[in-house]
């Protein structure tokens, strides 16, 4: 059973912070990294509770990735590193993965040029009918999730926003990233990003 949550309403893409955390993991265990983040206020938060929540989210994203992708987050070019961060968002949030696979990947597969409010509405309505837990999400939470998930895609560079339109911008997948996804049994993530089935 997939564990759907609405906790992403409080989250951002946090690319710079995730990359810095991944860099620290090259020399430290996760608990040591946590101590460094908290001691040095690495994410520049004005409240410790926010700092802890942000670290917990970034930790979950990184722990959902194989080590080779964490290394790629640190060493790859900016475009690829942002895609790795996006994959971490997908891997730690099944609802976001489903949206990427079904809506974004579907658009690429069938030649759709943009993701409309209607596309997002249908996606969430279908999920609410299929899963009781999602049916209990408030309309405010769903509205916020639509915004957060759209923001993730924008910051990762896979959509462009023009006015109210979210225009699909198929990413170039570097051979190394493609290979790592395939080697780690993550072909469905590749499909979500490329529309390749």
Secondary structure as UniProt FT lines:
FT   HELIX           7..10
FT   HELIX           15..25
FT   TURN            26..27
FT   HELIX           30..40
FT   TURN            41..43
FT   HELIX           48..63
FT   HELIX           67..75
FT   HELIX           78..92
FT   HELIX           94..99
FT   HELIX           100..104
FT   HELIX           105..110
FT   STRAND          114..115
FT   HELIX           117..130
FT   HELIX           132..135
FT   HELIX           139..156
FT   STRAND          159..162
FT   TURN            163..164
FT   STRAND          165..168
FT   HELIX           175..183
FT   TURN            184..185
FT   HELIX           187..194
//
